[in-house]
Amino acid sequence: QITVYVLSALFSSFIWYTDKWSNDYANELITYKDILEKIPTNIAVFNENHEYIYVNPAAISNQQHRDWIIGRDDFEYFQHLDCNLAGAAERRSKFKQALETRKRVSWIDNDYRGNQSLVHTKSTFLPVFDGNGKLDKVFGFGLDVTELIDLKDKDEDLSANMRYANQIQQYLLPNLTDLKQHIGVAFSIWEPRDVVSGDFYWTHRKDGTNYVAVADCTG
């Protein structure tokens, strides 16, 4: 399974970071249909009207749906699946952008699947032109990045919690000005390795006695 994900990531990365493809190479991709159908990355090919020419099983697993969609566009496909047409409208907008700029266009496509869990897909339209500069076809690619985005969201939540904990820690640290008033000279060098320090210091005065503590939290 790891090998499958690695191959998928490498293939998608190659697509995303290659700015110019030759028409011959694009045609070779179509020729290698057997290979495309084994790649666990969503792959589709469109004509200039945004109608499907080819789609691999990773993109649409149902064979009947794959056969049905040829010659149709995303609006028809979304209606066929009784899905919100806003998703089809977004794809059409990105498709037009790719044609107008004559460059690759990528975006995050958010969709609910089967069990109603939210799936994030990094989608790409890549227009391919012939030797005369005329549009030949448009490749579409998609890679599931749900896990990466979920990890990013969790990391952002953790960072926010750490910043809040830092504010609490700063508030709880003693005011050295008060200590200086009693002992005359006092300073601290407090440099947390991370946002929140495992070490802290504390001072207290009672019955004319100054108490100072430095604590090392080793976990």
N, C-alpha and C positions, 0 to 999 in steps of 0.2 A: 504493500500500500504506500509505503514511503517512496518507493521508486516511482510509482504512478504520479504522486504529487510533485516530485522533483522534475520529472519529464514535463509535466503540465506547466510548472513554473518557468522552466527554461524555455519552453516553446513560446509561452506568452511574453516573457521578457524579450525574446528575440523579435517578436512582432512589434512590441511597444517601442523598442529603442532603435528600430531600423526605419530611417526616414524615407529611403527610396528603394522601391522594388522594381525590377524589370518586369515587363509584360510576360516574357518567356518564363520567368520563375513563377509568376502567378498561375500561368497555365499548367506548369508542372505540378503545382499544388492540387489543382483540380484532377490531374491525371492520377495522382497518388491518393485516390479516394479511400482505398483500404487502410492506408496509414491514418488519414484524417478521422476515420470512423473509430479508430482505437485510441485516439488522443482524448484524455479526460478533460478537455477544455472546450467550452462552447465555441463552435465555429460555424459561420454561415457566410454565404456569398449572395450578393444582391445585384440586380441590374440598376440602371440609372433611375428607375421609377420606385426604387426601394422595394422591389418585389423579390421574393426568395428564388434563387437559382439552385442553391444547395444548402443543406443543413445537416450537421452530423448528430449522432445519437446522444452525445453529451449535452447538446443544446435542447433537443426534443427527443426524449427516450421512446415515446410512443410511435411505432412505425406508421400507423394509419395517419397520425397527425403530421408526420414528416412528409408522407406522400401527398397529403391534402394541401399543405402549405405552399408547395412549389407553384410559383406564378401568382401568389397572393402576398399582401403586405401585412405589416404588424397590426394595422387597424382591423383588418379582417380576422387576423389570428386572435386578437384580444376579444373581439366580439364572439368568435367561435368558442372561446373558453369562458365567456361571460365574465371578463375581467374589466377593471376600470380602464377606460380609454386614455386616462391621463398618462399612463406609462407608454402607450403607443405614440401619443403626441410628443412626449419627451424624446423618444427614439427618432421620430421624424425630424424634430428640430436639430438633433445632433447629426443626423444623416445629411440634412441640407447644409449644415455648417461645414461638414467634411467636403462636400462638393464645392461650396463657395470658396473655401480657403485652400482647397486642393491639398489638404494636409490631414494627418491622422488626428482624430478627436476621441478623447477618452473621458469617461465620467463614471461615477458610482451609481449603479442602478439598484434601487431598493425595492424588494418585492416580497410578498408573503407566499409561501409555498405550502402545499399539502397540509401539514400539521399546524399551519398558521404561524409558524416561526418566521421571523424577519430574516431574509437572506440578502446580503450585500454582494453585488457582482461588479467587478471592474470591467466595464464594457468599452469596446473600441471599434470605431469605424475607420477603415483604411482604404481610401480610393486608389485605384490603380489605373494608369493611363497608358495608351499605346504610344508608338513612336511619333505619332503626329500630335500628341497632346490631347487626344480625345479620350474621354472616360471609357474604360473597358469594362470594369466591374468594381464592386466595393466589397471588401472583406469585413466581416464582423467577428469579433472575438470577445469572449467573456470568461473571467476567472473568478471563482468564488473566493471572496476575501472577508467573509463573515467573521471567521475566527480572528483574523488580524485586527479588524475594526473593533470587535468585542474586547480584545486585549488592550487596544488603545483607549477605549472608553474606561475600562477598569483602571488603567494606569492613570488616566486623568482624574478619576474619582479618588484614587489613592493619593495623588499629588495634592489634591484639594484638601483631603483630610490631614495630610502631613503639614500643610501650611497652616491649617487651623490649630493643630497641635502645637506648632511652633509659637503661635500667638499666645496660647495658653501658658506654655512654658516660659515665654518672655515675661508674661504678667506675674507669674509665681516667683520668679527670681527676685532676690532681695534688692532693695535700693541701697547701693553702696554709699550714697550720700549720708544716710543715717548712720552707717557704721563709721564713716570718717569723722563724724561729729564726736564720737566717743573714743576712738583710738588714734585719731590724728592722721594716720597714713594708711591708705587701703586702695588696692586696685585689683582687677581681675583680668585674666586673659581667658576668654571663653570662646572657643572656635569649634562649633559642632562639625563633625565630619560630614553629616547629612543635614537635612532640614531640621530634624529634631535630634537633640543631643542625648546620649545615654548617660552623660555626666551632668551634675548640677552642684550648685553651692547654696548654702543657707546660713543665715545669721539671725541671732536673737539676743536681746538684752533683757536680763531679769535680775533684780536686786543688785544693781551695780556691776553685774558681771556680763561680759560679752561672750557669747557662744558663736563659734564659727565652724561650719562643717563643709567638707568637700567630699562628695560621694561619687564613686566610680561604679557605674552599672555595667556589669560584665555579661548580663543576660542570664 
